């Protein structure tokens, strides 16, 4: 089932409770644009609200995931602003506030989305594209894919959560190495480091990635969403607070239809048939 996004630069299809969201600018390695990025922010809200969506899989068309910001477009925009005498000049504070809003409406929204999320990398993820992939709960990659922070290559310090996610996934020293040196990390090394959770061969990648996401989409949805909140909150709070949250979520989960069905299925030695509630 096709879900309308408002632009051909972003595609969305729903199948087997997996919402496959595809960045669709293959001629620019799926770089972010002023049309694609707002549509991505909005479709996340749409999918979060739909009961028939059990998992969101974010991927890219062609042979790339996302190359980050459109560097060529950035230069063009600056030149256009400079040549337009009537264009309003934004202060540094205004520009910082605007970027904060944009980041929170994309990577923070993706990180906190009330559904499991999977980034499926058919090819490179670079710069802000890598940040978006890291904001997903899980990542799978084609064996031919690679990631690169890329920010140093255009002389900026990095945005969209790159430092936060890399720090927590890899630790400070490795995060600094990837950001400072901006070297490519191939899929096999990403798997060893824990940056991706699975690697598939390119010719079967999209089918394997979808099957991976479908396992999440057709699981006990309510429990998985509470697991996500437990882990996300656990990264920011002490053990006492995490124990309290786990206790609350466990007791609430026991009351769901899916938990009751899972217990019956366990006793009867059969696979559970979840109703996603």
Secondary structure, 3 states (H helix, E strand, C coil): CECCCCCCCEEEEEECCEEEEEECCHHHCCCECCCHHHHHHHHHHHHHHCCCCCEEEEEECCCEEECCECHHHHHHHHHHHHHCCCCCCCCHHHHHHHHHHHHHHHHHHHHHCCCEEEEEECCEEECHHHHHHHHCCEEEEECCCEEECCHHHHCCCCCCCHHHHHHHHHCHHHHHHHHHHCCCEEHHHHHHHCCCCEEECHHHHHHHHHHHHHHHHCCCHHHHHHHHHHHHHHCCCCHHHHHHHHHHHHHHHHCCHHHHHHHHHHHCCCCCCCCCC
